[in-house]
Structures are given as structure tokens and as C-alpha cells.
Amino acid sequence: MKIKLTTLFIALLFNPVFLFAQYKLINKIPSEVDFSKHLRDWDGFGFNYVETAQTSVYAAEPQEYGGFSLLDEKEKSEIIDLVFGEDGLKVSLLKMFLDPWHQASPDAEFKHEWSAKYMLEFAEKGFATTTSREGDLTIITTLYGPPAWATQQKFFGGRDLDPEMKEALAAYMIDWARFLKKEKKLPLKYLSLHNEGEDWERWPQDGSGEGFFDYNMFWPHEQVNDFLKFMPAMMKEAGLEDVYLTNGEPSNWFRFSAWGCAAGLLDDKEALNNMGIITSHGFYGDLSMQRWYGNHNSSGIDMLREARPGMHAWVTSTSWGKMDVMFMREIYGNIYNSKVNAIIPWAGIQRPAKWEGGDPNPGNAFRVNEDGTYQVQKGYYFYKQASRAGQAGMAVARTYCMDSQVPVIAFASNSTNHPDALIISNWSSKWDKGVHMKIKGTNATKFHAYRTGSGEENYKDLGVIELEDGYLNYKAPIGTVTTFFAED
């Protein structure tokens, strides 16, 4: 009896012996971390204390959004330790805003502590705590918005720079930088020109109306370049040769590229060469947000790095989201898609009652209540997973994971005293995710793990996990972030 070839082929195809001779069963997600493959240097994670951000008449309506004014010394010390201490976030960076209330006119004396008292207190105590644990702290300060006298409109919230006031506005920024570095002895390294100054639609079309969301001024590309070119000489004269300018801070990396910010810098060699680092906010927005759309992409950074290889880029504000596992989307996307060297989220300590209309980015690490109490928010623990792993001086390591809901972040020791570390997130809302991860480029054979998830699982110590033939086998529960620190 003859058997048709097609019948024989089908029988063989569905024979279990045939199947498993050709294919292996995959029941864990293939993934890899190679600590020997460094994508770029890492400058660290940071914190941002926001004191004065909206009030239009500070003398009559002072604003203290950060909340230190309501806390006693014990509570302040607790928060400082939670942010800067050895067992806390161990941040390496601090962002400090320069608000519009430091000088009443171009000829008036400066009152740097008047509207920044508590932000300065936070910075000084944070620096002292960092120094006591022999850590390093780097400060960036950003012009949040100019005084009314610096604008063409001559009122608070005016859209346009008065060209005759450009040197006076530069002097306004420089005197604040000098105050921080020379008088307060704080480790200031960078001065950023603007806060979301690319967003020309925040004002009426003719710029005549008083309207603002938070402190801003419109900064066209030509204006950014002009300040980058004439300010360094003024800074040198003020004794600030070791403080470097940045290009200011667009709303997200998509705008930095697509709205022409990067191209404007690339076309002006002198301006580009005078920059210390590239800065932008790193907020993510999907297509449903229409003009607020902004993905995590590196096209603008790549463009400038072609002209200045190795130039560092910092995220100087990004959302805490809903203070859940998706906060890692902001962090992962900025590191591996935008290719940055540092991340500082938006205001990490917030007093909600002091943000007019409700903060559109209410996630944070600490919430300060009007009765003088505070809560450590869930966002703190998710951020702790990243901030402790990625210390200044480390390097971003190459990773892959064959499941888009399980992004992997890794930081290589890079000759520092910090251990190699990797972070596994599970963005799925339905399934636990098991990974079979090849670990390369390290001598470590075991890792100490800590996990943050839902409920009371804030920073759970999972103990030491041994590698199996060079592989980390781990099942990440739904909605969790787990960090693994290499042990000798």
C-alpha cells in the first residue's frame, strides 16, 4: 500500500519527537545584560525642590510649594535623610529654580533668600548629608522665568524679552549663580537658560495678554544662541569659569528635535561649543494628547553629538506618572530611547494646596499637608529602585529583553565603588513575567534583590539570588520593579 508524501509529511510534522528535535520549549523570556558593554557614562539621578512657581505678586501672596515651611526640624531631617542619606534615594544631582522675585529692577539690590529660603535650606542640608556619607552632589540651576522688567510687556508673565534688557537678565542669572557657589558654597556646575521656553502658544498671539501656567518666557532659537555666546564672558568676569551654560529646557525630547531646538544649536558653532551639557524635560505624551505629544527619542541629541562627540544630556524634569510601575516608562524611555546621561524628575516634594488649579503632574516622593504632617508616597519607593542603582560615575549598560512589557535597565560599576546593578520591571496588568537572563561582563555570581510593588511592598528585601550557569531566573510579579545589586 502506497502512502502519499503529503500524508507522511503531516504525520512527521506533528510527531512530538520531530517537534522537539527541531525546537526547544521557551517558558521564560529570553533576555541579557552585558555589563562590559557601556552605552554611555551615567551622571546620576536627582531631586528638585520647587518653592516659588506661580504667584504673580510675591509680597502679597508668597508661595512655598515644597512644604518645608510647615515642617519641624525633626521632619525636615527625616526627609533630607530619605533623599540624600545612605539608606535613602542617594541622589547625585539637585535642581534649583531661579524665580522672578530676586531683583525689583535692574539697578536694585538682590534679595536671593527672600523667595528661595526653604529651597536653599533643602539644598544646604542635602549637600551636608551627601558630604557626610562621602558622596558627590552636582547642582543645576534654571531660570524659571524673568522679572517683569526684563520683558517687552513689562508685566509679570510677559512673553518676550526686551532686547535692551538682555545683559541685565544675564546679570540676574549670574548673580544668583555667584550667590549659590561663592556665598552658599554649594556645588553648582550648570546654569540653564529657560523653563519650557519653546512653547510659544502659552501666550496670546501678539504676546500682549497676561497669562501663564507657571513661570516662563518665550525663548526663540536665536535668543538661546545669543545668550550662549555673550554670557560666558560675563560669567568669567564674575569668577564663575567653572559654571557652564545649558541650552534651556524644552518640554520634551521630541520638541527638542522636531521644533528646531537642536538644529538651531547645530547651525551656530559658537553657541554649541559654549554649552556645558544638553538639557530638556523628558515628559512623555502619546498621540491622543495632540500638540502635547512627545515621545522619548534621541534624534536631537544624536544630531548634536555628531558635532560634539560624547556630549552629555540631562533630563531636568519628567513626570512621576501615577507613582506606579509606569513611572519606569519615563525612566527607561529617557535612558534607552532618548539616550540621556542623567534624570531629575519634577518636584519631588509637594504641598498640593499651594499649586493653583491643581498640579498637572501631582506624582511625587513626599506630600506635605497643611497641618504640618507629611507622607512618603509610593513614587518614592519606585524611584528608589532606580536612583540607588544608577549612581554618578557608573555607565549605562547594554540590555535586551524579548518582551516589550519587561524593560531592563542596567548600570555598570565603571571602576567606581558602586556594584553592577540591573532593574527588571513588569508593566503587564495581567501576567507575572518570568525572565531567563544571561548575565555577562561581571564576575558576580549572585545578586541582592529588592522589590517595589503594590500594597505594602515598598522596598522589600528579597535576599540574595544565585545565578544558574550564568543566568538569572526570576519571575517578576504584575506591576513590580525589582533591582538586583551584584555581590562579590
HUNORPE-V657971 format. One record per pair of residues at least 12 apart in sequence whose C-alpha atoms are under 7 Angstrom apart, sorted by the first residue. I is the first residue (numbers start at 1). J is the second residue. Records with the same first field share a line. If there is no record, write none. Layout:
I = J, J
//
This chain:
28 = 434, 435, 436
29 = 402, 403, 434, 435, 436
30 = 401, 402, 435, 436, 437
31 = 400, 401, 402, 435, 436, 437, 438
32 = 399, 400, 401, 437, 438, 439
33 = 398, 399, 400, 438, 439, 440
34 = 397, 398, 399, 439, 440, 441
35 = 397, 398, 412, 440, 441, 442
36 = 441
37 = 397, 398
38 = 395, 396, 397, 398
39 = 396, 397, 398
40 = 395, 396
41 = 341, 393, 394, 395, 396
42 = 341, 342, 392, 393, 394, 395, 396
43 = 341, 342, 392, 393
44 = 92, 93, 342, 343, 390, 391, 392
45 = 91, 92, 93, 342, 343, 344, 387, 390
46 = 91, 92, 93, 94, 343, 344
47 = 91, 93, 94, 95, 344, 345, 348
48 = 94, 95, 96, 344, 345, 346, 347, 348
49 = 66, 96, 119, 347, 348, 349
50 = 65, 66, 97, 119, 347
51 = 63, 64, 65, 66, 116, 118, 119
52 = 64, 65, 99, 115
53 = 214, 215
54 = 214, 215
56 = 156
63 = 354
64 = 354
65 = 350, 351, 354, 355
66 = 349, 350, 351
67 = 350, 351, 368
68 = 118
69 = 118
70 = 372
71 = 372, 373
80 = 125, 126
84 = 126, 129, 130
85 = 129, 130
86 = 133
89 = 384, 387, 388
90 = 387, 388
91 = 387
92 = 136, 137, 138, 391, 392
93 = 137, 138, 139
94 = 138, 139, 140
95 = 139, 140, 141
96 = 140, 141, 142
97 = 141, 142, 143, 144
98 = 141, 142, 143, 144
99 = 143, 144, 145
100 = 145, 146, 147
101 = 115, 147
105 = 149
106 = 168
112 = 176
137 = 187
138 = 187, 188, 189
139 = 187, 188, 189, 190
140 = 188, 189, 190, 191
141 = 190, 191, 192
142 = 191, 192, 193, 194, 195
143 = 173, 192, 193, 194, 195
144 = 194, 195, 215, 216
145 = 194, 215, 216, 217
146 = 217
150 = 162, 165, 169
153 = 208
157 = 210, 211, 212, 215, 216
158 = 210, 217
159 = 203, 207, 217, 218
160 = 217, 218
170 = 231
174 = 235
178 = 240
188 = 243
189 = 242, 243, 244
190 = 243, 244, 245, 246
191 = 243, 244, 245, 246
192 = 245, 246, 247, 248
193 = 246, 247, 248
194 = 248, 249
195 = 216, 248, 249, 250
196 = 216, 249, 250, 251
197 = 216, 217, 218, 219, 250
198 = 218, 219, 220, 250
199 = 218
200 = 218
221 = 261, 264
224 = 247
225 = 265, 271
228 = 245, 271, 274, 275
229 = 270, 271, 274
244 = 275, 276
245 = 275, 276
246 = 275, 276, 277, 278, 279
247 = 275, 278, 279
248 = 279, 280
249 = 279, 280, 281
250 = 280, 281
251 = 280, 281, 282, 283
252 = 280, 281, 282, 283, 294
253 = 280, 281, 282, 294, 296, 297
254 = 294, 295, 296, 297
255 = 294
256 = 300
257 = 299, 300
262 = 300, 304
266 = 304
277 = 311, 312, 313
278 = 312, 313, 314
279 = 313, 314, 315, 316
280 = 314, 315, 316
281 = 315, 316, 317, 318
282 = 315, 317, 318, 334
283 = 318, 319
284 = 296, 330
296 = 333, 334, 337, 338
297 = 337, 338
298 = 337, 338, 339
312 = 340, 341
313 = 340, 341, 342
314 = 340, 341, 342, 343
315 = 340, 342, 343, 344
316 = 343, 344, 345
317 = 344, 345, 346
318 = 330, 345, 346
319 = 345, 346, 361
320 = 345, 363, 364, 379
321 = 363
322 = 363
323 = 363, 378, 379
324 = 379, 382
325 = 427, 479, 480, 481
326 = 427
332 = 409
347 = 364
348 = 364, 365, 366
349 = 364, 365, 366, 367
350 = 364, 366, 367, 368
351 = 367, 368, 369
363 = 379
364 = 377, 379, 380
365 = 377, 378, 379, 380
381 = 452, 458, 459
382 = 452, 481
385 = 482, 483
389 = 411, 421
390 = 411
393 = 414, 416
394 = 411, 412, 413, 414, 416
395 = 411, 412, 413, 414
396 = 410, 411, 412
397 = 410, 411, 412
405 = 426, 427, 428
406 = 424, 425, 426, 427
407 = 424, 425
408 = 423, 424, 425
409 = 422, 423, 424
410 = 422, 423
419 = 485, 486
420 = 485, 486
421 = 483, 484, 485, 486
422 = 483, 484, 485
423 = 481, 482, 483, 484
424 = 481, 482, 483
425 = 480, 481, 482
426 = 476, 477, 478, 479, 480, 481
427 = 478, 479
428 = 478, 479
429 = 478, 479
430 = 478
431 = 478
432 = 475, 476, 477, 478
433 = 475, 476, 477
434 = 474, 475, 476
435 = 473, 474, 475
436 = 471, 472, 473, 474
437 = 471, 472, 473
438 = 470, 471, 472
439 = 470, 471, 472
444 = 486, 487, 488
445 = 466, 467
446 = 464, 465, 466, 467, 486, 487
447 = 464, 465, 466, 484, 485, 486, 487
448 = 463, 464, 465, 484, 485, 486, 487
449 = 461, 462, 463, 464, 482, 483, 484, 485
450 = 462, 482, 483, 484
451 = 480, 481, 482, 483
452 = 480, 481, 482
453 = 479, 480, 481
//
